[in-house]
């Protein structure tokens, strides 16, 4: 598995962000996302973690996935990183 972490800034309306993320999920899956997690890190900041099954899929689509969030909800990415997932435990 391969992961992308993105830090975001938004207007502080948590309900809108929750709905926007849920609405984007189907499109994210079309770009190869198999799982996504979100954590509010402040009053108007959020961190997302999105998993893809291959490095190629992640590299080809991470910018498209980030653009979905930007256009749908008005969130602005402030930083990001990607690479292989080190440990996954169920």
Secondary structure, DSSP 8 states (H G I E B T S, - for coil): -EEEEEEEE--S-HHHHHHHHHHHHHHHHHTTEEEEEEEEEETTEEEEEEEES-HHHHHHHHHHHHHHHHHHH--EEEEEEEEE------
